[in-house]
Amino acid sequence: MSVFNWYNASIKQKIGGLFVFLLTFLFCVIVFSAYKVNQIEREMRVVAFLDIPLSQLMQQVEFIELEQHLQFEQFQLKNKIDDKPLNPHQQFAFEKQKIKQLLDKAVAMINHSLALKEVILQPEAHQKVATTIENYTQKSDEFENYLENVYQQNQLTEQARLQVETMATELESAEKQIIAQLNKLTSDDAYYTDQHEKDFLFVSSLLGICAIILGLLLTTFIIQIILRRIQRIQSNIETLNSSVEHHELPLELQKKIKTKDELAALEHDIKIVISRLNQEMTSREEIEKQLIILATQDRLTGVFNRNKWEEQIENQINMAARSEYLFALIILDIDHFKQVNDQYGHQIGDKLLKHLATQLQPQIRTMDMLFRIGGEEFAIISPTQDKQQAHQLAERLRMYISELDEVSLPKVTASFGVTCYQADDSSSVIFNRADKALYEAKAQGRNCIVVA
């Protein structure tokens, strides 16, 4: 999804994209935090596994040096009290051996850590400490050798005593220098680690605040987009409602919904417009039915009109032309209907036509179709009937009409022309043949049937 196509993207794509962005951002925060934690852990490992053990070793060295110093003072005191030669060199050498082992261990630890590149904090300072320890070891060896020579002479001269004190002072100073360097390393490491922790907390807090602010902004942005779309949809719904004829709504939709939920309000509006559309569709279906009735039924008598006649006669001819299907056509005309109109008026004539149509419909079969094709002239299409069957139907109808006796209406008779489908007939041909038979019946004196 392109950034430039963001506005036209779907809500699903927008929310998905924002969540992916937030997850990526949070993943970066987690990676950074893991990196900083690992860095702090490595630095603390240097402090815990190198600098602190070194400090402990040097404390042991300092303690042993203190014992040696006391032994040396004791040696000097005894030498002043009685000039008896003493030889504590073996004890001094034994203590010196322990110091050497401790110092060698310290140098080995530093060199091993430097070789494996485990020292990530101040490697130069650690190398300097190792060098200082090696120098201290060398001076200690020189001091030991000098003491051995002095002890072998069984006599401590003033010059030798001063030299021993000078060398002891230098050793003590070198030892203090090593301890000071180790203390500075430990202090610096702790400072760097503490600084890293502060930086880590600051950056993590900053990233967390940024993530919260970004999440709030993105959430607000999404909400605004959704609200704008909802408002736009509601506006379109209102326009549609105003354009649709207002019918009475169901009771559950007549009440105005009170809610802060925009989606619930939108759902209510959609239900209203759907209800109105359903009512509109129902109304239009009723209108369409009425239009169909108006288009196919005669307005006065209620039977099929001339339009329906033309449609059905073509259907019957097409079916008969494709198979051995047979149908009959009966045309009837009310005798002397003009005289009825002249004598009783057109209103009575219309009532008479309507009454005849109402009475004739039950006398024919369900599949038979009754049409008013003009004035007082009616037509009947009778499927699957031959001439004899059609003549019998026409005779029954003729007698029924002649026997009708309605108090408010004049008595009338009817003339009939009957024919059946013949090969290659068209709608006009079969109609003209039946119509010609009708006129022959009228010529024969009316109230009769002619079959053509």
Disulfide bonds with the S-S distance in Angstrom:
none
